[in-house]
Amino acid sequence: MQPVDPAAKVNTVFLRATSLKSPSGTFAKYLEDAMRADLKEISVYDEAGATRVDAVILRNEVSVDGVATGTSDMRVELTVSRGEVRRLQKIYEAHTKFDSAFAGAIAITTGRIEYPNLVRALLRNVYSDPAFVSAVSK
């Protein structure tokens, strides 16, 4: 998953005057960990398998600037390869809207809580895409 540089723009999410840090070090690693956990849970993850899923985060934002509503957006280019054969290269997006507040402390906390929902929404879009399912199928 890319970008691995913590200083990359998509690895810095600002919530008003503070920044949201990934518990995994970078948001690319956070996305990778989430996808790996999902695939392990349904018993399709194979560390030694020939199928490889790569992703480049193109957009990664949480906005808590609204008076009563916050939004989050993620855009990822996902590539599925088996050996040297590229089976899928596609852009996936997710957008969430959530209740927030004008008060900074509440809005910032709400934005932090919302981030996992954004990743879950993105992965739901990926997993429900027949092209992705076909690309990772044997």
C-alpha positions as CSV (number, residue, x, y, z in Angstrom):
1,M,0.0,0.0,0.0
2,Q,1.3,3.5,-0.9
3,P,2.4,6.0,0.0
4,V,4.6,4.7,2.8
5,D,6.2,8.1,3.6
6,P,4.4,9.5,6.7
7,A,5.0,13.0,5.4
8,A,3.0,12.3,2.2
9,K,0.0,14.6,1.9
10,V,-2.5,11.7,2.1
11,N,-0.9,10.5,5.3
12,T,-1.7,13.8,7.0
13,V,-5.3,14.4,7.9
14,F,-6.1,17.7,9.6
15,L,-9.0,18.2,11.9
16,R,-9.1,21.9,12.4
17,A,-6.0,22.9,14.4
18,T,-4.9,19.3,15.1
19,S,-3.9,16.3,13.0
20,L,-5.2,12.8,12.9
21,K,-2.5,10.2,13.2
22,S,-2.8,6.6,12.0
23,P,-2.3,4.0,14.7
24,S,-0.4,2.0,12.0
25,G,2.1,4.8,11.3
26,T,0.6,5.7,7.9
27,F,-2.9,5.6,6.6
28,A,-1.7,3.4,3.7
29,K,-0.6,0.8,6.4
30,Y,-3.9,1.3,8.2
31,L,-5.8,0.5,5.0
32,E,-3.5,-2.5,4.4
33,D,-4.1,-3.8,7.9
34,A,-7.9,-3.4,7.6
35,M,-7.9,-5.3,4.2
36,R,-5.7,-8.1,5.5
37,A,-7.9,-8.5,8.6
38,D,-11.0,-8.8,6.4
39,L,-9.5,-11.3,4.1
40,K,-8.1,-13.4,7.0
41,E,-11.6,-13.3,8.6
42,I,-13.1,-14.9,5.5
43,S,-10.2,-17.3,5.1
44,V,-9.0,-16.1,1.7
45,Y,-5.8,-14.4,2.7
46,D,-2.7,-16.3,1.7
47,E,0.7,-14.6,2.5
48,A,2.4,-17.0,0.1
49,G,-0.2,-16.8,-2.6
50,A,0.4,-15.6,-6.2
51,T,-2.4,-12.9,-6.0
52,R,-1.2,-9.5,-4.8
53,V,-3.4,-6.5,-4.0
54,D,-1.7,-3.1,-4.1
55,A,-3.3,0.3,-3.4
56,V,-2.3,3.9,-3.8
57,I,-4.2,6.4,-1.7
58,L,-5.0,9.4,-3.9
59,R,-7.3,11.3,-1.5
60,N,-7.7,10.9,2.2
61,E,-9.7,13.7,4.0
62,V,-11.9,14.3,7.0
63,S,-13.6,17.7,7.3
64,V,-15.1,18.9,10.6
65,D,-15.3,22.5,9.5
66,G,-19.1,22.5,9.2
67,V,-21.4,23.8,11.9
68,A,-23.3,20.5,12.4
69,T,-22.1,18.1,9.8
70,G,-18.7,16.6,8.9
71,T,-17.6,14.7,5.8
72,S,-14.9,12.3,4.9
73,D,-13.6,11.3,1.5
74,M,-11.2,8.6,0.3
75,R,-10.0,7.7,-3.2
76,V,-7.8,4.7,-3.8
77,E,-6.3,3.2,-7.0
78,L,-6.4,-0.6,-6.4
79,T,-4.4,-3.1,-8.5
80,V,-4.8,-6.8,-8.3
81,S,-2.1,-8.9,-9.9
82,R,-1.4,-12.6,-10.1
83,G,2.2,-13.3,-10.9
84,E,3.1,-10.8,-13.7
85,V,-0.5,-10.5,-14.9
86,R,-2.5,-7.5,-13.9
87,R,-6.1,-8.6,-13.4
88,L,-7.6,-5.3,-12.2
89,Q,-6.6,-1.7,-11.9
90,K,-9.4,0.5,-10.8
91,I,-10.2,3.6,-8.7
92,Y,-12.5,3.2,-5.7
93,E,-14.0,6.0,-3.7
94,A,-16.0,6.5,-0.5
95,H,-17.7,9.4,1.0
96,T,-19.3,9.7,4.4
97,K,-21.3,12.3,6.1
98,F,-21.7,12.4,9.9
99,D,-23.1,14.6,12.7
100,S,-20.5,17.0,14.1
101,A,-20.5,20.2,16.1
102,F,-19.3,23.7,15.9
103,A,-17.4,23.2,19.1
104,G,-13.8,22.2,18.3
105,A,-13.3,19.6,20.9
106,I,-16.5,17.7,19.9
107,A,-15.9,18.1,16.2
108,I,-12.3,16.9,16.4
109,T,-13.3,13.9,18.5
110,T,-16.1,13.1,16.1
111,G,-13.7,13.3,13.1
112,R,-11.3,10.8,14.8
113,I,-14.1,8.4,15.5
114,E,-15.4,8.7,11.9
115,Y,-12.2,7.7,10.1
116,P,-12.6,3.9,10.6
117,N,-16.1,4.3,9.1
118,L,-14.6,5.9,6.0
119,V,-12.2,3.0,5.5
120,R,-15.0,0.5,6.1
121,A,-17.1,2.3,3.4
122,L,-14.3,2.2,1.0
123,L,-13.6,-1.5,1.5
124,R,-17.4,-2.2,1.3
125,N,-17.2,-0.6,-2.2
126,V,-14.2,-2.7,-3.1
127,Y,-15.6,-6.0,-1.9
128,S,-19.0,-5.5,-3.5
129,D,-17.5,-4.9,-6.9
130,P,-17.8,-8.0,-9.1
131,A,-14.6,-7.0,-11.0
132,F,-12.6,-7.1,-7.7
133,V,-14.2,-10.4,-6.7
134,S,-13.3,-11.9,-10.1
135,A,-9.8,-10.5,-10.0
136,V,-9.0,-12.2,-6.6
137,S,-10.8,-15.4,-7.4
138,K,-8.9,-18.5,-8.3
